[in-house]
Amino acid sequence: QHDARDVHELLDQLSRASPGLRRWVARLQSGARAFALNVSNVCGPAHDVTVLGAPAQALHSLAEVAPHHVLRVAVVSLADRLCAGLVTDPAAVPDIAGLAAAIEQEAAELAAAAET
């Protein structure tokens, strides 16, 4: 329902109202409870690409984890593939390889279901 966008627009408008509200919004948005998980998706090239003549098999985007946050998932497309990059606080998510494997498994199952 675009709740996140609506909240972002509200905070943006509040920050323009006065210097005091601007400081309050900045503290609110940078607080430890702003988010625990952030997912971004970027449309990459719609066709196969090469790097120094070699075909690119995947393209992994990485996004930094902000202080007090746990996990960033950055998804980018490359031709007919989706590639996900995971960055985490290892103290909060010690088994990032397990999370990556689970994402791959679920994506494969979703793709198989879409083919039927």
QUIDAJO-V414918 format. One record per backbone hydrogen bond with DSSP energy under -0.5 kcal/mol. NH is the residue of the N-H (numbers start at 0). CO is the residue of the C=O. Records with the same first field share a line. If there is no record, write none. Layout:
NH=CO + CO
//
This chain:
5=1
6=2
7=3
8=4
9=5
10=6
11=7
12=8
13=9
14=10
15=11 + 12
16=13
17=13
21=17
22=18
23=19
24=20
25=21
26=22
27=23
28=24
29=25
30=26 + 27
33=30
37=70
39=72
41=74
43=41
50=53
53=50
55=48
60=58
65=63
68=65
69=35
70=35
71=86
72=37
73=71 + 84
74=39 + 72
75=82
76=41
77=80
78=44
80=77
82=75
84=73
86=71
88=69
89=87
91=88
92=88
95=93
98=94
99=95
100=96
101=97
102=98
103=99
104=100
105=101
106=102
107=103
108=104
109=105
110=106
111=107
112=108
113=109
114=110
115=111 + 112
//
